[in-house]
Amino acid sequence: MSILISERRSAVAEASLEAHVQAKALEVGFDEARIASAGDIAGLDAKLRTFLAQGHHGSMHWLEANADRRANPKVLWPQAESIVVVTANYGPAGDPMAGSQSKDSGVVSVYAGGEDYHDVLKKRLKTLARWFAAKTGEDVKVFVDTAPVMEKPIAERAGIGWQGKHTNLVSRRFGSWLFLGSMFTTARLRPDPPERDHCGSCRACLDVCPTNAFPAPYQLDARRCISYLTIEHKGPIDRSLRAAIGNRIYGCDDCLAVCPWNKYARVSQEARFKASPGTDQPPLAELAELDDAAFRTLYRKSPIKRTGRDRFVRNVLIAIGNSSDPDLVPAAKARLGDPSPLVRGMAVWALSRLLDIETFAALRDCHAPTETDEDVQAEWAAA
């Protein structure tokens, strides 16, 4: 009898700790907190290995280098027993796809409109971790998208949501718009039940993709994904995909925005996630003029800064080339002498789309002989 009473008291104390950590997470500014065990996630290793073997990760070679740690949280930190998954809602006030038809401005993914979420979430997680360590004496580690942690499968295990057919997390409470963070701990906490898939027969996210980046439901080929191409990909973007990019200059929200579960989405109340000047449909002509110093100043608090000036202006020039707006010709012409061959090449492509054949041919006669970079020469030759 005494052993049974002791077990019951232990269970009450454990449940109390779980309730306390979840309440504390809300107190420091998160919208939800749920708990997952840190053990192996069934099937995750095989899915990751298949994804890598198919080359669907593109040039994101760090996924290969850390595959073992990504596939199993216990490999990343063997002492971990539990993972507290936290969320921050960044739901937009308007339609993220509303600006996609604009000729003179670019579209930036909703998540990048405000301050860098890494900084915002990491600060809150550290506050939560300090409190938890002081309360329990257990070890803790916090992660926000910068370590080999598979946030979405872990969030699914914790019951936050499920990975939809577009491979992104979907929540019945917040729709598509959630930032994720995690606190690993050596404490043994009772896990929450996992979420199940609620996609049903819907395939709206698959059908809307401008570049057909989904070879099958629940599979993503990053090499065709606009978010990958405009953010992670370092070189010239494949010519066959440029027109489909439209005026998306940093990321893409189409597959997120069309999800029917967004009927439950809520507009974020976090001021730091709101679009700031320079990110809410910014003028393409102004962005094309950015040098490195101006780019760093404009986006010093934004996740956009991570992609660097040259790749960003590359994206801007693709949007200019897709604009059909002759008023943007001067902005593209000015970049023919840019220090970056990546930018010069995209300027060539943009002008080939905006100018008539004769005018472009005359321009090529003036500029092509002076070019020595192979990629730029290739753009002139292909135009």
ChimeraX attribute file (.defattr): number of C-alpha atoms within 10 A of each C-alpha:
attribute: neighborCount
match mode: 1-to-1
recipient: residues
	/A:1	6
	/A:2	7
	/A:3	8
	/A:4	9
	/A:5	10
	/A:6	11
	/A:7	12
	/A:8	12
	/A:9	12
	/A:10	12
	/A:11	13
	/A:12	12
	/A:13	12
	/A:14	16
	/A:15	13
	/A:16	12
	/A:17	17
	/A:18	21
	/A:19	14
	/A:20	13
	/A:21	20
	/A:22	21
	/A:23	14
	/A:24	17
	/A:25	24
	/A:26	17
	/A:27	12
	/A:28	15
	/A:29	17
	/A:30	21
	/A:31	17
	/A:32	18
	/A:33	26
	/A:34	25
	/A:35	28
	/A:36	25
	/A:37	23
	/A:38	26
	/A:39	15
	/A:40	14
	/A:41	14
	/A:42	11
	/A:43	9
	/A:44	16
	/A:45	17
	/A:46	11
	/A:47	13
	/A:48	18
	/A:49	16
	/A:50	12
	/A:51	18
	/A:52	17
	/A:53	11
	/A:54	10
	/A:55	15
	/A:56	18
	/A:57	19
	/A:58	17
	/A:59	14
	/A:60	16
	/A:61	12
	/A:62	10
	/A:63	18
	/A:64	15
	/A:65	11
	/A:66	14
	/A:67	17
	/A:68	17
	/A:69	18
	/A:70	21
	/A:71	24
	/A:72	22
	/A:73	25
	/A:74	19
	/A:75	15
	/A:76	17
	/A:77	15
	/A:78	12
	/A:79	16
	/A:80	22
	/A:81	18
	/A:82	23
	/A:83	29
	/A:84	27
	/A:85	28
	/A:86	28
	/A:87	23
	/A:88	23
	/A:89	24
	/A:90	27
	/A:91	24
	/A:92	20
	/A:93	13
	/A:94	8
	/A:95	11
	/A:96	19
	/A:97	17
	/A:98	10
	/A:99	16
	/A:100	17
	/A:101	13
	/A:102	15
	/A:103	19
	/A:104	19
	/A:105	24
	/A:106	28
	/A:107	29
	/A:108	26
	/A:109	20
	/A:110	25
	/A:111	25
	/A:112	24
	/A:113	26
	/A:114	24
	/A:115	21
	/A:116	20
	/A:117	23
	/A:118	17
	/A:119	14
	/A:120	15
	/A:121	24
	/A:122	17
	/A:123	14
	/A:124	17
	/A:125	24
	/A:126	17
	/A:127	14
	/A:128	22
	/A:129	24
	/A:130	14
	/A:131	14
	/A:132	21
	/A:133	16
	/A:134	10
	/A:135	11
	/A:136	11
	/A:137	12
	/A:138	13
	/A:139	16
	/A:140	20
	/A:141	17
	/A:142	20
	/A:143	20
	/A:144	21
	/A:145	15
	/A:146	7
	/A:147	13
	/A:148	20
	/A:149	21
	/A:150	16
	/A:151	20
	/A:152	20
	/A:153	22
	/A:154	27
	/A:155	28
	/A:156	23
	/A:157	24
	/A:158	24
	/A:159	21
	/A:160	31
	/A:161	27
	/A:162	25
	/A:163	20
	/A:164	23
	/A:165	23
	/A:166	22
	/A:167	17
	/A:168	19
	/A:169	23
	/A:170	27
	/A:171	23
	/A:172	16
	/A:173	17
	/A:174	24
	/A:175	22
	/A:176	28
	/A:177	27
	/A:178	24
	/A:179	21
	/A:180	24
	/A:181	27
	/A:182	27
	/A:183	21
	/A:184	25
	/A:185	24
	/A:186	20
	/A:187	19
	/A:188	15
	/A:189	18
	/A:190	15
	/A:191	18
	/A:192	17
	/A:193	14
	/A:194	19
	/A:195	17
	/A:196	13
	/A:197	13
	/A:198	15
	/A:199	16
	/A:200	8
	/A:201	6
	/A:202	13
	/A:203	16
	/A:204	18
	/A:205	21
	/A:206	22
	/A:207	15
	/A:208	14
	/A:209	20
	/A:210	18
	/A:211	17
	/A:212	17
	/A:213	19
	/A:214	20
	/A:215	11
	/A:216	12
	/A:217	13
	/A:218	13
	/A:219	17
	/A:220	21
	/A:221	18
	/A:222	21
	/A:223	22
	/A:224	21
	/A:225	21
	/A:226	29
	/A:227	19
	/A:228	20
	/A:229	26
	/A:230	22
	/A:231	20
	/A:232	18
	/A:233	18
	/A:234	16
	/A:235	14
	/A:236	19
	/A:237	20
	/A:238	10
	/A:239	12
	/A:240	8
	/A:241	17
	/A:242	20
	/A:243	16
	/A:244	16
	/A:245	22
	/A:246	23
	/A:247	30
	/A:248	25
	/A:249	31
	/A:250	27
	/A:251	23
	/A:252	27
	/A:253	23
	/A:254	20
	/A:255	20
	/A:256	23
	/A:257	21
	/A:258	19
	/A:259	19
	/A:260	15
	/A:261	18
	/A:262	19
	/A:263	12
	/A:264	12
	/A:265	21
	/A:266	16
	/A:267	14
	/A:268	19
	/A:269	13
	/A:270	13
	/A:271	11
	/A:272	16
	/A:273	23
	/A:274	22
	/A:275	20
	/A:276	17
	/A:277	12
	/A:278	16
	/A:279	22
	/A:280	19
	/A:281	21
	/A:282	16
	/A:283	17
	/A:284	25
	/A:285	20
	/A:286	13
	/A:287	21
	/A:288	23
	/A:289	17
	/A:290	17
	/A:291	14
	/A:292	13
	/A:293	9
	/A:294	13
	/A:295	19
	/A:296	17
	/A:297	11
	/A:298	18
	/A:299	23
	/A:300	14
	/A:301	17
	/A:302	22
	/A:303	19
	/A:304	27
	/A:305	17
	/A:306	15
	/A:307	15
	/A:308	15
	/A:309	23
	/A:310	22
	/A:311	25
	/A:312	22
	/A:313	27
	/A:314	28
	/A:315	30
	/A:316	32
	/A:317	31
	/A:318	27
	/A:319	28
	/A:320	34
	/A:321	29
	/A:322	20
	/A:323	24
	/A:324	16
	/A:325	14
	/A:326	13
	/A:327	13
	/A:328	21
	/A:329	19
	/A:330	11
	/A:331	20
	/A:332	27
	/A:333	16
	/A:334	13
	/A:335	22
	/A:336	21
	/A:337	13
	/A:338	16
	/A:339	11
	/A:340	17
	/A:341	23
	/A:342	20
	/A:343	29
	/A:344	28
	/A:345	24
	/A:346	29
	/A:347	30
	/A:348	29
	/A:349	24
	/A:350	27
	/A:351	26
	/A:352	21
	/A:353	21
	/A:354	21
	/A:355	17
	/A:356	10
	/A:357	12
	/A:358	9
	/A:359	12
	/A:360	18
	/A:361	15
	/A:362	10
	/A:363	16
	/A:364	16
	/A:365	10
	/A:366	10
	/A:367	13
	/A:368	17
	/A:369	9
	/A:370	9
	/A:371	15
	/A:372	10
	/A:373	13
	/A:374	11
	/A:375	17
	/A:376	24
	/A:377	19
	/A:378	12
	/A:379	19
	/A:380	20
	/A:381	11
	/A:382	11
	/A:383	16
